[in-house]
Amino acid sequence: MRIALAQICSSQSMIENLDAVGTTMIQAKRAGAKCIIFPEATLASFQSRLSQVAQSPNGSWANHMATFASQLGITNMTGIFEQTNESNDNRLHNTYLIARPHEPLIRYRKRHLFDAGGYQESKHFRPGNTPVHVELGEGLTASIHICYDIRFPRDFLQAAENGTNVHIVGASWNNFKGGVDQWLTLTRARAMDTGSWVIGVGQARNPKISERGPFGCGHSVVIAPDGSIVAQADEDPDVLYVDIDTKTVNQQRERYPLLAHQ
C-alpha cells in the first residue's frame, strides 16, 4: 500500500491549512497513495488561540475531511483540537481525525499529555482514555498515537499484541536542542520493539518561530519493522511516499518473535 506523509507547516488560519490539506490530498491521489497522513495540529498551529480554532465533533473540518475521503477515494488523517462539551471543564481534546472513504469518522484522543520540558499540555487539553486501531486495507492495521505518546512503549506492544502491524504517530515535536535525535531514536525503537512499521509525521520547522516549544522540527520518517529508516524528510515542508506491506512485518516477526517472548 502506498502511504503519503504530508509534512506541512500549519499556520494559525484554519482556512489556509484546509486549502493546503486539500491541495496535498489531490497530489497524493495522483501519486497513487491510498492513505495520506498529516501531522498533529494540522487544523492550526500551537501558536493559535486554541479555544478559538477548536472544532465541535461535527464541525466544518470533520465534514471537509469526510468529503475529501469519499470524493478522492483515499483515507486521510489530520490533527485537530476538539471541544469536549464538558460544562465544568473548558479544556480541549488533542485529536487525530481519521476519515476513510464512505465510512464513519474515527477519532483518537491523545492519552499522554506533554507536561514536560517546561510545557504543560494538561492546562489546555484533557487526556483521552481509549486506544484506537484502524483498518487500512491490504492486511494492514494501524494503531494511532500523537507525539508524546511515543515515549510509552507499553501502548505500542499492546497494540501489536492486539493485531496491529503499523504504528502511526502524528507530531508537532518540540524544537529543543537534540529533539530530532530523540524523535528518530524513539520511532526506531518502537518499530524494533514490535516488529512493525512506524510512520511518524511531524510539523515542518517554522523559521519564523525562535522560541522553544511544540512547534515542529520536521524529520517525518518511515521506519521498517527491523528499525531501518526507509524514508526521511528534512525540516522543511515535504511529502514522502512509501510502499508498505505485511510481508516485511511477518518476516521480521518470524526472525525475532519478540511478541511471543513478552
N, C-alpha and C positions, 0 to 999 in steps of 0.2 A: 504494500500500500504506500502510495506517495503522500507524504506529510509536508506541509509548509509551515515554517516557523517565521512569524512576522515580527521582527524586532523593530518596533516603531518607537517614536519619541512623543508620547502623548502631551498635548497642550492642556491648558485649563478650560478649553472650549469643547463641550460635547459635540457641537455641530462640526467643528474642524476634525475631531477624531472620528466621528461617524463617517465623514467623507473619505478620510484616509483608509478606514477599515473596508468600506465598500469597494474602493478602487483596488486595494490589495487583494481582496477576495476574487475579483474578476481576473486579475493577473494569475492568481493561484489556480483558478479553474482552467485557464488557458494552458497552464503548465502541467496539467494532469493531476493536480492534487485532489485527494478525496477528503482531506481534513486540513483545516488551517487553524493554527493556534497563535493567539495574540497574548501579550503579557498581562500580568497584574496591572490594575489601574489603566486599562485601555480606555475606559469611559472618560477619565480625566486624571491628570497627574496629582500626586500627593501635595503639590503646592496649591491646589484648588481649595476653595471653601467647600469642604466635603458635604456639609449639610445642604448646600445649595445645589450641588450636582447629583446628589443621591437619587436613585430611582425607586419607585414603588415596584413590587413584584411584577405587576402587569404594565409597567411603564413603557415609554416610547422606545427605549433602547432594546428591550426584550422583544418588542414587536418587530423592530427592524431586523434583529438577528434571525428571528424565525422566518421572516420573509426572504432574507438573503439565502438562508439554508435551503429553503424549498425552491426558490427560483433558480439558484445556481447548481443545486444538487450536490453540495458539499457541506460537511459538518464544520461549524465554526465554534471557537471557544474564546471568550473575551472576559477580561477582568472588570468588574463593576463595583460600585458602592451602592448598597441596597438598604432602604428603610426597613425597620423591623416592626413598626406598628405596635410597639410596647409603650403603653401610656406612662409608665413610671421610669422609662429609660430611653433617652433620645440618642443613644449610640447607634451605629450602623453595623451592617454586616459587610465584610470584605469578601466578595463573592466571585466565583468563576461560573459564568453562564455558558451552558453547552446547548447549542441549537443544532439538531440533526434534521435532515430533510423529512418533512411531513410527520414529525414525531413531537411529543410533548417536550417542553424545555426542561432541562436538568440544571440544578444549582448545587454547587459545592460551596459551603461557607467555611472560611478559614478557621481552623481549630486552634492553632498555636499562634498566639498574638506576640508581636515583637516588642516585648518590654525589656529591651537590652540596648547596649551601646548608646545610652543617653536618650533613647526614644521610647515613648510609652504608648504603644498602639491601643492598649486597652482603654485609654481615655476617650478614644473616638469610636472604637469598634467592640461589638460583642462577639465572643467566640462561638463558632458553630460546634456541633457535637456529633456529626454523622459523617462517616466516610462515604465516598461516592465512587462507584465504578461504572464505566461507560463502555458499551459495546461499540467498537469502531468498525467492525466488519473484517472479513478475511481471517477470522480466528483471533483477532487482536482485541484485548480487553484492557482498558486503561484505568488506573487509579489517578485521582485528581488531587493536586496539592498546590499550596500557594506559599511561595517564598520561605519564610521561617520554618514552615512545616518540614523542609528538607533536612533539618537538623535532628529529626526524631525518627531514627531507623526502624523502630518497632512498628510504626504505621506502615512502612513500606514492606516489611516482612509479612505482616498480617494481610496486606493486600495481595501479595504474591501467593501466600498460602490459601487465599480465597479465590484464586484463579486468574489474577491479572498477570499480564506479561509486558505491560508498558506502564511507566510512571510519567505523568505529565506534571511539570512544575512551572507555574507562571510566577514571575517575579518582577519586582521593582527593587533590585538589590541595592543595599546600602553602598554608597560610593566611597567607603573609607579605604585607607591605605591597606593593601593586602586583601581587599574584598574579592577581587577576581580570582585570586589563588584559592581562597576558601570556597567560592562558588564551584570552581572546577573540581576541587577535591571532593566536595560533598556529592556532586552529581555522579562522579565516577564511583564513589563509594557505594551509593545507593544501587547503582547498576550491578556492581560486583556482589553486594550483599544478597541480591535476589535473583541474579541471572536474568535480568530484564532490560529492555530498552529504557533509557531515561531521556526524555525530551524536555529540556529546560529553556524556556523562552523569557527573555528579560527585556525590560525597557532599555532603549538605547541611551547612551550618556547624553545629557543636555549640556552643551558647552556654555550656556548662559547661566548655569547654576554653579556657584562656587561653594556654597555651604554643604556640609556633610549631612546625609540623611538618606531615606529610602527613595531616591530619585532616579536610580538606574545607572548601570555601568556597562550595559551591553553584554557581549560574550554569550549570546544564546548558543546552545550546544546540543548535539545529539551524541549520546553515549551508547555503544553497543553492549550487549549482555556480558561481555568479557572485560568491560571497563575501558575499552579503547575509544578514542574520540573519532567519530565518523565525520562530523561537520561542526564548524565553529565560526561564529561571526566575530568581528572586532567590536569596537564600542559604538560605531556609527549605525544609523538605520540600515536595515538589510532584510532580505527574505532568503531563507535557506530552504532547500528542497532535499528530502532524503526518502529513500525507499526502505521500509522496514517490513519484516516478515516474522512468522512464528518459527520457521526452521532454525534461524540463528539462536533463538531462545532455547528451543528444545535441545540443540547440540550442546550449548553451554551448560544447561542443567543436567544433562546426562554426564558430562565430563566432571562437573562439580555439583553433586547433589546436595547443596547446602540446605535447601528447604527440608529435605528428609532428615537432615542431621541436627535440626534445631532441638 
